[in-house]
Amino acid sequence: MSSVAELRTLVADIRMSLDSGESPCKIVDALVRERGARRRYNCGSDHLRLAGVTASCTSENHLLGAWVRAAERRIAKETAK
Protein backbone atom coordinates (compact mmCIF):
# COMPACT_ATOMS: atom_id res chain seq x y z
CA MET A 1 0.00 0.00 0.00
CA SER A 2 1.21 3.48 -0.79
CA SER A 3 1.73 6.22 1.72
CA VAL A 4 -0.79 8.98 2.23
CA ALA A 5 1.76 11.48 0.95
CA GLU A 6 2.21 9.51 -2.29
CA LEU A 7 -1.55 9.28 -2.79
CA ARG A 8 -1.96 13.02 -2.19
CA THR A 9 0.74 13.73 -4.77
CA LEU A 10 -0.88 11.43 -7.33
CA VAL A 11 -4.31 12.99 -6.77
CA ALA A 12 -2.88 16.51 -7.11
CA ASP A 13 -0.98 15.58 -10.29
CA ILE A 14 -4.05 13.97 -11.84
CA ARG A 15 -6.29 16.91 -10.95
CA MET A 16 -3.76 19.33 -12.45
CA SER A 17 -3.63 17.32 -15.68
CA LEU A 18 -7.42 17.19 -15.89
CA ASP A 19 -7.74 20.91 -15.14
CA SER A 20 -5.28 21.69 -17.94
CA GLY A 21 -7.63 19.96 -20.37
CA GLU A 22 -5.66 16.79 -20.94
CA SER A 23 -7.72 13.80 -22.05
CA PRO A 24 -8.49 11.34 -19.22
CA CYS A 25 -7.58 8.45 -21.54
CA LYS A 26 -4.16 9.96 -22.24
CA ILE A 27 -3.58 10.51 -18.52
CA VAL A 28 -4.42 6.86 -17.79
CA ASP A 29 -2.08 5.73 -20.59
CA ALA A 30 0.72 7.84 -19.08
CA LEU A 31 0.05 6.42 -15.60
CA VAL A 32 0.32 2.89 -17.01
CA ARG A 33 3.60 3.72 -18.78
CA GLU A 34 5.23 5.87 -16.12
CA ARG A 35 3.79 4.89 -12.76
CA GLY A 36 3.01 1.19 -13.12
CA ALA A 37 -0.77 1.55 -13.11
CA ARG A 38 -2.76 -1.43 -14.35
CA ARG A 39 -5.81 -1.01 -16.51
CA ARG A 40 -8.17 -3.68 -17.69
CA TYR A 41 -11.61 -4.05 -19.22
CA ASN A 42 -13.88 -6.73 -17.81
CA CYS A 43 -17.60 -7.41 -18.10
CA GLY A 44 -18.53 -3.98 -19.42
CA SER A 45 -16.42 -1.86 -17.09
CA ASP A 46 -12.91 -0.44 -17.02
CA HIS A 47 -10.73 -1.03 -13.96
CA LEU A 48 -7.72 1.00 -12.85
CA ARG A 49 -5.27 0.03 -10.11
CA LEU A 50 -2.60 2.48 -9.05
CA ALA A 51 -0.67 2.83 -5.78
CA GLY A 52 -2.78 0.18 -4.08
CA VAL A 53 -6.09 1.86 -4.96
CA THR A 54 -8.54 0.25 -7.37
CA ALA A 55 -11.52 1.84 -9.09
CA SER A 56 -13.92 0.76 -11.80
CA CYS A 57 -16.34 2.59 -14.03
CA THR A 58 -18.49 1.79 -17.05
CA SER A 59 -17.30 4.95 -18.82
CA GLU A 60 -13.67 5.14 -19.87
CA ASN A 61 -13.82 8.94 -19.61
CA HIS A 62 -14.89 8.81 -15.96
CA LEU A 63 -12.52 6.06 -14.79
CA LEU A 64 -9.89 8.52 -13.64
CA GLY A 65 -12.43 10.48 -11.58
CA ALA A 66 -13.54 7.22 -9.95
CA TRP A 67 -9.92 6.46 -9.06
CA VAL A 68 -9.40 9.95 -7.59
CA ARG A 69 -12.50 9.54 -5.40
CA ALA A 70 -11.32 6.10 -4.23
CA ALA A 71 -7.87 7.52 -3.44
CA GLU A 72 -9.44 10.38 -1.48
CA ARG A 73 -11.47 7.88 0.54
CA ARG A 74 -8.27 5.93 1.30
CA ILE A 75 -6.50 9.14 2.35
CA ALA A 76 -9.39 10.08 4.66
CA LYS A 77 -9.45 6.59 6.16
CA GLU A 78 -5.69 6.53 6.76
CA THR A 79 -5.56 10.01 8.28
CA ALA A 80 -8.48 9.23 10.61
CA LYS A 81 -6.49 6.46 12.33
Buried (B, 14 or more C-beta within 10 A) or exposed (E): EBEBEEBBEBBEEBEEBBEEEEEBBEBBEBBBEEEEBEBEEEEEBBBBBBBEBEBBBEEBEEBBBBBBBBBBEBBEEEEEE
